[in-house]
Amino acid sequence: MMSPELENILSQAQKLDRQSQLQLISRLSNQTQPEPKDRTENPWLAVAGSLVDDPLFDDYLAEIDRYRQELDSLEESSAA
């Protein structure tokens, strides 16, 4: 489904004479499009190392470790 704006543009383009339509097509085809982003690039690489100077990063990692140990102990106690 086309947007109303695009529908309007196409309607106006159809009213042009053949020469004007060809000029429009030529002009639009010469417009540069942004290069598609490389989808093979790993998005995590953009933030890698961004926390190296964060004074709370070590505390953050310690909290992750504490939480994992807590979950492990809960799993062990529920399995027993």
C-alpha angles and dihedrals in degrees: 000000000000125000117251089247092057091045088054093049092050091048091052092046091054089057092059122098117255095261092051091048090053091049090050092049091048092049094047093047090054092056112111117237122208113260112257113253114258102255092197091066113106108241091209090066089073091065100032110127094007092121097048093108097037108120091208096052095093090050089049092053091046090053091051090051092047091050092049090051090049091052091046092052091048091051092048093050093047092048092054 
